């Protein structure tokens, strides 16, 4: 990927960050004086929501950024609930917003810290306890083994001691969100008679997980650059004038968001079919007003698969997104001809081309990087229309040589997306 592409992608990202409206949802904050203020909270994903809270009283108000030291808690309406709690997970103690998954006789909390999910439990007014399952080394018969410590089992069994049936289940319980919430719920039902527990984690799940699929049609333009030596008559590719080629494509995609990182961050898989032609010529000499060229004719049919990371930003009812990832081309069928041709001054072929070579130097497989932007407009609650623009680049020639050539693509697509 060249320097200009990197600069362009970074510029677009900064523009998106500065202009995007993000994803504000109804909720409230509770400050350190226990005052409650209702308004809109930006849903930034569980990782960022543990660090800060972006709040505004209404759509026209200025955004205020609150840190864990500034608030006691905040909550999305009928949804996720975060509490400010001091922890010592890193080198220094710090205060984080922990997500409360369930509140009852035993409260269960979760937070993301330095790429790891941490779970915590607290019974009544007792101190918060981390539920750990670190790997430990065990030596037996001179051999060292690594196994899970399951330290959380002892912590939970102590908390649940007044309900032996629930406590005994902990031995076979995995350290997962689902099992912890289910255990805490059952324990509350078995031991508490003066109130129901509140399961916060269930409220937002239907809104959080987004699945989309769709179709797209487009046009690609294709050219070669940064050419080096090839095995074509010991000439250099950089002596050839390659014309840009425009061709149609058709395909489909599926995408799913990654709510643990951000509600509008998606992983996207796509596959589409294309057919293109490449023509390059090198001027050798001119005799009697006739130009003699060495030419390359290459045609292929291919299927392209791509895996993309896509970050979406809301602009009112519309959305703009950046996407970056990799792609893989498989050439299903191709033809290649290396010819000597004679053209007149009007640019017309005047003699039958002489075939020099049909040994195809191009890969049947190509891989590369892709970056782009897209803009989408909702047609209704389940269907949206989008347009995207991408730059793709890959490297590779096959055969017995080790020389490379850059293949470059600009792709423009129109499509329909179905889903939430």
C-alpha positions as CSV (number, residue, x, y, z in Angstrom):
1,X,0.0,0.0,0.0
2,X,1.6,3.3,-1.0
3,X,2.1,6.5,1.0
4,X,-0.7,8.3,-0.7
5,X,-3.3,5.6,0.2
6,X,-2.2,5.6,3.8
7,X,-2.5,9.4,4.1
8,X,-5.9,9.3,2.4
9,X,-7.3,6.6,4.7
10,X,-6.1,8.4,7.8
11,X,-7.5,11.7,6.5
12,X,-10.9,10.0,5.9
13,X,-10.8,8.4,9.3
14,X,-10.2,11.8,11.0
15,X,-13.0,13.4,9.0
16,X,-15.4,10.6,10.0
17,X,-14.4,11.0,13.7
18,X,-14.9,14.7,13.7
19,X,-18.2,14.8,11.7
20,X,-19.9,11.6,12.6
21,X,-22.9,11.7,14.9
22,X,-22.0,8.3,16.5
23,X,-24.7,6.3,18.2
24,X,-26.4,8.3,21.0
25,X,-29.1,6.4,22.9
26,X,-31.5,7.4,25.7
27,X,-30.2,7.0,29.2
28,X,-29.1,8.7,32.4
29,X,-26.1,9.5,34.4
30,X,-25.6,9.7,38.2
31,X,-22.9,12.0,39.5
32,X,-20.9,11.7,42.6
33,X,-23.5,13.8,44.5
34,X,-26.1,11.2,43.6
35,X,-27.9,13.6,41.2
36,X,-29.5,11.9,38.2
37,X,-29.6,13.6,34.8
38,X,-31.5,12.2,31.8
39,X,-30.4,12.6,28.2
40,X,-28.5,10.8,25.5
41,X,-25.4,8.6,25.9
42,X,-23.1,7.6,23.1
43,X,-22.8,3.8,22.7
44,X,-19.2,3.2,21.9
45,X,-18.8,-0.5,22.6
46,X,-18.0,-2.2,25.9
47,X,-14.3,-1.4,25.7
48,X,-14.6,2.3,25.3
49,X,-17.7,2.5,27.5
50,X,-15.5,1.3,30.4
51,X,-13.3,4.3,30.0
52,X,-15.6,7.2,29.5
53,X,-19.2,8.4,29.0
54,X,-20.1,10.8,26.3
55,X,-23.3,12.5,27.3
56,X,-25.6,15.3,26.1
57,X,-29.0,16.4,27.4
58,X,-30.6,16.5,23.9
59,X,-29.7,16.3,20.2
60,X,-28.8,20.0,20.1
61,X,-26.7,20.1,23.3
62,X,-22.9,20.0,23.5
63,X,-21.3,16.7,24.2
64,X,-19.8,16.3,27.7
65,X,-17.2,13.7,28.4
66,X,-17.4,12.1,31.9
67,X,-14.8,9.8,33.4
68,X,-15.3,7.2,36.1
69,X,-14.1,9.6,38.8
70,X,-16.9,12.0,37.7
71,X,-19.9,9.7,37.9
72,X,-21.2,7.0,40.2
73,X,-23.0,5.2,37.4
74,X,-24.7,5.6,34.0
75,X,-27.2,3.5,32.2
76,X,-28.8,3.1,28.8
77,X,-32.6,3.1,29.2
78,X,-33.9,-0.4,29.8
79,X,-30.5,-1.6,28.9
80,X,-26.8,-1.8,30.0
81,X,-25.8,-0.4,33.3
82,X,-22.3,0.8,34.2
83,X,-21.0,1.6,37.7
84,X,-17.8,3.4,38.7
85,X,-15.6,1.1,40.7
86,X,-11.9,1.3,41.7
87,X,-9.8,-1.6,40.5
88,X,-6.2,-2.7,40.4
89,X,-5.9,-4.6,37.1
90,X,-2.8,-3.0,35.6
91,X,0.4,-1.6,37.0
92,X,-1.4,1.2,38.9
93,X,-4.9,1.3,40.5
94,X,-7.5,3.1,38.5
95,X,-11.3,3.7,38.4
96,X,-13.2,2.0,35.6
97,X,-16.8,1.8,34.6
98,X,-17.8,-1.9,35.1
99,X,-20.8,-3.2,33.4
100,X,-23.3,-4.7,35.9
101,X,-24.7,-7.9,34.2
102,X,-27.1,-8.8,37.0
103,X,-28.0,-7.2,40.3
104,X,-29.4,-9.4,43.1
105,X,-28.1,-11.3,46.1
106,X,-24.9,-11.7,44.1
107,X,-24.0,-9.0,41.6
108,X,-22.0,-10.0,38.5
109,X,-19.8,-7.4,36.7
110,X,-17.7,-7.4,33.6
111,X,-15.1,-5.2,32.0
112,X,-12.6,-5.3,29.1
113,X,-9.1,-4.3,30.1
114,X,-6.0,-4.5,27.8
115,X,-7.7,-7.0,25.5
116,X,-9.0,-9.4,28.2
117,X,-12.5,-9.9,29.6
118,X,-12.6,-9.7,33.4
119,X,-15.5,-10.9,35.5
120,X,-16.2,-9.9,39.1
121,X,-18.8,-10.9,41.8
122,X,-20.0,-9.2,44.9
123,X,-22.4,-10.5,47.6
124,X,-24.5,-8.0,49.5
125,X,-22.1,-5.4,50.9
126,X,-18.9,-7.5,50.7
127,X,-15.9,-6.4,48.8
128,X,-15.8,-7.0,45.0
129,X,-14.0,-10.2,44.1
130,X,-12.4,-11.0,40.7
131,X,-13.3,-14.3,39.2
132,X,-10.0,-15.6,37.7
133,X,-9.2,-18.6,35.6
134,X,-5.4,-18.1,34.9
135,X,-3.2,-20.8,33.4
136,X,-0.9,-22.4,35.9
137,X,2.0,-24.8,35.4
138,X,1.9,-28.2,37.1
139,X,4.8,-30.6,37.2
140,X,4.1,-34.3,37.2
141,X,6.6,-37.2,36.7
142,X,9.2,-34.7,35.5
143,X,6.9,-33.2,32.9
144,X,5.4,-29.7,33.1
145,X,1.8,-29.3,32.2
146,X,-0.3,-26.1,31.7
147,X,-3.9,-26.1,32.9
148,X,-6.6,-23.7,34.0
149,X,-6.5,-22.7,37.6
150,X,-10.3,-22.4,38.0
151,X,-9.7,-20.1,41.0
152,X,-13.2,-18.7,40.4
153,X,-14.7,-21.9,41.7
154,X,-13.5,-21.4,45.3
155,X,-14.6,-17.8,45.3
156,X,-18.1,-18.6,44.1
157,X,-18.6,-21.6,46.3
158,X,-17.8,-19.4,49.4
159,X,-20.3,-16.8,48.3
160,X,-23.0,-19.4,47.6
161,X,-22.4,-21.6,50.6
162,X,-25.9,-20.9,52.0
163,X,-27.4,-22.7,48.9
164,X,-25.6,-26.0,48.6
165,X,-27.4,-27.0,45.4
166,X,-26.3,-23.9,43.6
167,X,-22.8,-24.0,45.1
168,X,-22.3,-27.6,43.9
169,X,-23.0,-26.5,40.3
170,X,-20.0,-24.3,40.3
171,X,-17.6,-27.2,40.0
172,X,-18.7,-27.9,36.4
173,X,-19.5,-24.2,35.5
174,X,-17.5,-22.4,32.8
175,X,-16.4,-18.8,33.3
176,X,-18.7,-17.2,30.8
177,X,-21.3,-14.5,30.8
178,X,-24.2,-16.8,30.3
179,X,-23.2,-19.3,33.0
180,X,-22.5,-16.5,35.6
181,X,-25.7,-14.7,35.0
182,X,-27.7,-17.9,35.1
183,X,-26.0,-19.0,38.3
184,X,-26.6,-15.6,40.0
185,X,-30.2,-15.6,38.9
186,X,-30.9,-19.1,40.3
187,X,-29.1,-18.3,43.5
188,X,-31.2,-15.1,44.0
189,X,-34.5,-17.1,43.4
190,X,-33.4,-19.8,45.9
191,X,-32.3,-17.4,48.7
192,X,-34.2,-14.1,48.3
193,X,-37.9,-13.6,49.1
194,X,-38.0,-9.8,49.2
195,X,-37.4,-8.7,45.6
196,X,-36.5,-9.7,42.1
197,X,-33.1,-9.5,40.7
198,X,-32.4,-7.3,37.6
199,X,-30.7,-8.8,34.6
200,X,-29.2,-5.8,32.7
201,X,-27.3,-7.8,30.1
202,X,-30.4,-9.2,28.5
203,X,-32.0,-5.9,27.7
204,X,-29.7,-4.7,25.0
205,X,-28.9,-7.9,23.3
206,X,-31.6,-7.6,20.6
207,X,-30.3,-4.1,19.8
208,X,-26.6,-5.1,19.9
209,X,-26.2,-8.0,17.6
210,X,-26.6,-6.9,14.0
211,X,-26.5,-9.3,11.0
212,X,-26.7,-8.0,7.5
213,X,-26.4,-9.5,4.0
214,X,-26.9,-8.2,0.5
215,X,-25.9,-8.0,-3.1
216,X,-23.8,-5.6,-5.1
217,X,-22.9,-4.7,-8.6
218,X,-20.1,-2.5,-9.7
219,X,-17.3,-1.6,-12.0
220,X,-13.6,-2.0,-11.5
221,X,-10.7,-0.4,-13.2
222,X,-7.4,-2.4,-13.3
223,X,-3.8,-1.4,-14.2
224,X,-0.2,-2.5,-13.5
225,X,2.5,-0.5,-11.8
226,X,6.0,-0.7,-10.3
227,X,6.9,-3.3,-12.9
228,X,10.2,-5.2,-12.8
229,X,11.9,-7.8,-14.9
230,X,9.8,-10.7,-16.2
231,X,10.6,-13.7,-18.3
232,X,9.0,-12.3,-21.4
233,X,11.8,-12.2,-23.9
234,X,14.1,-10.8,-21.3
235,X,12.5,-7.4,-21.6
236,X,11.3,-5.3,-18.7
237,X,7.6,-4.8,-17.9
238,X,8.2,-1.1,-17.2
239,X,8.9,-0.5,-20.9
240,X,5.2,-1.4,-21.6
241,X,2.4,1.0,-21.8
242,X,-0.5,-0.7,-20.0
243,X,-4.0,0.8,-20.5
244,X,-6.5,0.9,-17.7
245,X,-9.3,-1.6,-18.0
246,X,-12.9,-1.1,-16.8
247,X,-15.0,-4.2,-16.2
248,X,-18.3,-5.2,-14.4
249,X,-18.5,-7.2,-11.2
250,X,-21.4,-8.9,-9.3
251,X,-21.4,-10.4,-5.9
252,X,-22.8,-10.7,-2.4
253,X,-21.7,-10.0,1.2
254,X,-22.6,-10.9,4.8
255,X,-21.5,-8.8,7.8
256,X,-21.9,-8.9,11.6
257,X,-21.1,-6.3,14.1
258,X,-18.6,-6.7,17.0
259,X,-20.6,-5.3,20.0
260,X,-17.8,-6.1,22.4
261,X,-15.7,-3.4,20.6
262,X,-18.4,-1.2,19.2
263,X,-22.0,-1.6,18.1
264,X,-21.2,-0.2,14.7
265,X,-17.9,-2.0,14.0
266,X,-18.5,-4.9,11.6
267,X,-16.6,-7.8,10.2
268,X,-17.6,-8.3,6.6
269,X,-17.1,-11.2,4.2
270,X,-17.8,-10.8,0.5
271,X,-17.4,-12.7,-2.7
272,X,-18.0,-11.6,-6.3
273,X,-17.3,-12.5,-9.9
274,X,-15.5,-10.4,-12.4
275,X,-14.0,-10.6,-15.9
276,X,-11.3,-8.3,-17.1
277,X,-8.9,-7.7,-20.0
278,X,-5.4,-6.2,-19.9
279,X,-3.5,-4.8,-22.9
280,X,0.0,-3.5,-22.9
281,X,2.3,-2.5,-25.7
282,X,6.0,-1.5,-26.1
283,X,7.2,0.5,-29.0
284,X,10.1,-1.2,-30.7
285,X,10.9,0.8,-33.9
286,X,9.3,2.7,-36.8
287,X,9.8,1.8,-40.5
288,X,8.1,3.6,-43.4
289,X,5.5,5.2,-41.1
290,X,4.6,1.9,-39.6
291,X,5.1,1.4,-35.8
292,X,6.2,-2.0,-34.6
293,X,5.1,-3.1,-31.1
294,X,5.5,-5.9,-28.8
295,X,2.1,-6.5,-27.2
296,X,0.6,-8.3,-24.2
297,X,-3.0,-9.5,-24.3
298,X,-4.4,-11.0,-21.0
299,X,-8.0,-11.9,-20.2
300,X,-9.3,-13.6,-17.1
301,X,-12.4,-14.7,-15.3
302,X,-12.0,-14.7,-11.5
303,X,-13.8,-14.9,-8.2
304,X,-12.7,-12.4,-5.5
305,X,-13.2,-13.0,-1.8
306,X,-12.5,-10.3,0.8
307,X,-12.6,-10.0,4.6
308,X,-13.1,-6.5,5.7
309,X,-13.3,-4.5,8.9
310,X,-16.0,-1.8,8.6
311,X,-16.7,1.1,11.0
312,X,-19.9,2.9,10.5
313,X,-20.9,6.4,11.6
314,X,-24.4,7.8,11.7
315,X,-25.2,11.0,9.9
316,X,-28.8,11.6,10.8
317,X,-30.7,8.7,9.2
318,X,-27.8,8.1,6.7
319,X,-24.5,6.5,7.5
320,X,-20.9,6.8,6.3
321,X,-18.2,4.1,6.9
322,X,-14.6,3.3,6.3
323,X,-13.5,-0.2,5.5
324,X,-10.1,-1.9,5.5
325,X,-9.0,-5.5,5.0
326,X,-7.6,-8.0,2.6
327,X,-8.8,-9.8,-0.5
328,X,-8.0,-13.0,-2.4
329,X,-8.5,-13.6,-6.2
330,X,-8.8,-17.0,-7.7
331,X,-8.5,-17.0,-11.5
332,X,-11.0,-19.6,-12.9
333,X,-10.1,-19.1,-16.6
334,X,-7.5,-17.0,-18.4
335,X,-5.9,-16.5,-21.8
336,X,-2.5,-14.9,-22.5
337,X,-0.8,-13.9,-25.7
338,X,2.5,-12.2,-26.2
339,X,2.6,-10.8,-29.8
340,X,4.5,-8.7,-32.3
341,X,2.2,-6.3,-34.1
342,X,2.5,-3.6,-36.8
343,X,0.3,-0.5,-36.6
344,X,-0.1,2.4,-39.1
345,X,0.1,6.1,-38.2
346,X,-3.7,6.0,-37.6
347,X,-3.3,3.5,-34.9
348,X,-4.8,0.6,-36.8
349,X,-3.4,-3.0,-37.0
350,X,-2.1,-3.5,-40.6
351,X,-0.6,-7.0,-40.4
352,X,-1.5,-10.3,-38.8
353,X,0.0,-10.4,-35.3
354,X,2.9,-12.8,-34.8
355,X,2.5,-15.0,-31.8
356,X,5.6,-14.9,-29.6
357,X,4.5,-16.6,-26.4
358,X,1.5,-18.1,-24.7
359,X,3.2,-19.0,-21.4
360,X,1.1,-17.1,-18.9
361,X,3.3,-15.3,-16.3
362,X,0.4,-14.2,-14.1
363,X,-0.6,-15.9,-10.9
364,X,-3.8,-18.0,-10.8
365,X,-4.0,-16.7,-7.2
366,X,-3.6,-13.1,-6.0
367,X,-3.9,-11.6,-2.6
368,X,-3.7,-8.0,-1.4
369,X,-5.0,-5.2,0.7
370,X,-8.1,-3.1,0.3
371,X,-9.3,0.2,1.8
372,X,-12.3,2.4,1.0
373,X,-15.4,4.3,2.1
374,X,-19.1,3.8,1.7
375,X,-22.3,5.8,2.1
376,X,-25.7,4.2,2.8
377,X,-29.3,5.4,2.8
378,X,-32.1,3.5,4.5
379,X,-35.0,2.6,2.3
380,X,-37.0,1.2,5.3
381,X,-36.2,-0.3,8.7
382,X,-34.7,-3.5,7.2
383,X,-33.3,-2.4,3.8
384,X,-30.7,0.2,2.9
385,X,-28.9,1.2,-0.3
386,X,-25.2,1.9,-0.4
387,X,-22.4,3.0,-2.7
388,X,-18.8,2.3,-1.9
389,X,-15.4,3.3,-3.4
390,X,-12.2,1.3,-2.8
391,X,-8.6,1.0,-3.7
392,X,-7.0,-2.5,-3.9
393,X,-3.4,-3.4,-4.5
394,X,-1.7,-6.8,-4.8
395,X,1.7,-8.2,-5.8
396,X,2.7,-11.3,-7.7
397,X,3.8,-13.1,-10.8
398,X,4.1,-16.9,-11.0
399,X,6.4,-19.2,-12.8
400,X,10.0,-20.1,-11.9
401,X,11.1,-16.5,-11.5
402,X,10.9,-14.4,-8.4
403,X,10.0,-11.1,-10.0
404,X,6.9,-9.2,-9.0
405,X,4.5,-6.7,-10.4
406,X,1.8,-4.6,-8.7
407,X,-1.8,-5.0,-9.7
408,X,-3.9,-2.1,-8.8
409,X,-7.7,-1.7,-8.7
410,X,-10.2,1.1,-8.1
411,X,-13.7,-0.4,-7.5
412,X,-17.0,1.3,-7.3
413,X,-20.1,-0.7,-6.1
414,X,-23.8,-0.1,-5.7
415,X,-25.8,-2.5,-3.5
416,X,-28.6,-3.4,-1.2
417,X,-28.1,-4.4,2.4
418,X,-30.8,-6.4,4.3
419,X,-31.0,-6.6,8.0
420,X,-30.7,-4.5,11.1
